[in-house]
Amino acid sequence: MHQLTGGTSTDRIVEQVRRLIATSVAVSSFSSRWQSLRGKLGVLESMLLEIPESPNPLLTNLLKNIEPTLERVWSLWCGCSDPSHPPGKLLMQSDLDMASGWLSKHNHDLDLLLRSGVLRHSNAIVLSQPSPHASKEVQALFVRDIFTRLQIGTPDFRKKALDSLLRLLTDNPKAALLVSTSQADIGCLLALLDSNVSSSTLEQAVSVVSILASACDQSKKCLFEQGALGPLLKIIETASMPIKEKAAMSVECITSDSDHAWAISAYTGLPILLQLCKSGSALAQSYSVGVIKNVSTVEDIRFALAEEGVVPVLLQLLVSGNASAQEKAANCISILSSSGECFRQLLLGEDGLQSLLHCLGESSSSVTLEHVLMAIYSLSASDSVSRVLSSSSTFILQIAELLKQGNVMLQHISASLLSKLSIGEVNKRAVCGCMGSLVKLMELAKPDSLQEVAANALVSLLTVRSNRKNLVKDEKSMMRLVHMLDPGSELVSKKFPVAVMAAIMAGGSQSCRKRLLAAGVNAHLQRLSEMEVSGAKKAMQKLSVNRIKNIFTMPWRE
């Protein structure tokens, strides 16, 4: 017989259990309930006999809790066995059911403790945190010990277990995968989010969830499948702001997987998130609008967002939010604006174009600018928007500057706008400095359609005579265009540089023709014409007509 803290012994408890099993057989009243109790007492006995010697505090605490339950069951047996004091039927039924529930809880906790394996690990009272280089078996045992404490420990045990889990996940990011794939029960961690625990314990639990949500796809999936979104959304609605921030971060990470995003609507989370976008801290706003952005990719949820009034919330964050919230709001607006005419009208009805143009002039983030320009491009499908943009010298100069200074994606979108809008001659002359950048873009194979929109934008600018002259004077640009025309070069589809050459010759300028001939354009066009490249024959004819015309108008000398 091994003695435990406070004088409790497994042998004495086993003896009590056996006595209850034996004596309860003779009880005639409430026989079905006593039969159920005997079954649970039998399970308890078998598990008590399996317990190895261990100073583990979880076991000590659990055995201390079992003894009062057995004493209560003994008291109930006495009440049912004394014919001179028949018990009240309803009260006794209730007491027996409560005792049955207590025994079930003890059996569950003992089974969990035995299956965890922590009682057989040396004789350590508390397992020490393994190093990141420890074996998988050692780390798995530590994780099981933590989750065992979370499930059957006292509040103090749970708090210390959460501390250990936080340290483990912080010191060893790979442990998140171990937690999500081991036998650990994530559900008991999530139960802490939905229970009446202290604020500090709740914050610890949410912190652990936020680390798991952002760690890897497996842990993210595990949290979703265990139902994490429901309690996290409730926390966003009711908890203090620091806890709301961590909960919103977790939800953003989980919904970054499109297979999970739909569930936000199922949990009626849209109003909660939109409210956080309006009234939360800068960090909370960033995370919550990130969730809105994630779920906006789901068609059905987009319409629900519109009904909840998402557009003015997004536009407010676009012009007054912090940089992170601004970027995500711009991304979401871009998604909505490309999703159909009804969303474009909602944006325009809330002065969305003005907000986007304001952000275009103020933001220094290239990613934000990409989303803003994409949204503007989508809105330009409206004739009224197209007219406003086409006549705005400020906007035209902005996209021309992005063509010269921006990244490839910004250049791509800017070129698309430049080719799409009906820009006046004055503005075309004002942005002639971006033509060299357009020529360079024509050389890039990726992204798709970049060569085409760059060529179209260049052709549009070349409708102005001064722009044609400026381009042929740009030796580097001409060298690039001639190289693109070379039939031996596979740099670009030949129809694009051919279209540019045709645009240069459209005005019939002799100085332009001379420069093209000097650059060797005629020979390339001749070959491309023979290859039946679209537009090559017509371009060659224009060059030849200008050449013949020049011969007949030359001053002849005798």
Protein Blocks (a to p, Z undefined) as FASTA:
>chain_A
ZZdehhiafklmmmmmmmmmmmmmmpmghklmmmmmmmmmmmmmmmmmmpccdfbfklmm
mmmmmmmmmmmmmmmmmmmmmmklccdfklmmmmmmmmmmmmmmmmmmmmmmmmnommmg
ojbfbdcdddfkbcfklmmmmmmmmmmmmmmmcfklmmmmmmmmmmmmmmmmmlmmmmmm
mmbdfklmmmmmmcccdfklmmmmmmmmmmmmmmpmmlmmmmmmnopmmmmmmmmmmmcf
klmmmmmmmmmmmmmpmklmmmmmmnopmmmmmmmmmmmcfklmmmmmmmmmmmmmpmkl
mmmmmmnopmmmmmmmmmmmcfklmmmmmmmmmmmmmnojklmmmmmmnommmmmmmmmm
mpccfklmmmmmmmmmmmmmpmklmmmmmmmmklmmmmmmmmmmmcfklmmmmmmmmmmp
ccdfklmmmmmmmmmmmmmmmmpmbdehklmmmmmmmmmmmmpmklmmmmmmmmmlmmmm
mmmmpmkbckbcfklmmmmmmmmmmnopaklmmmmmmnommmmmmmmmmnopghklmmmm
mmmmmmmmmmmmpccdZZ
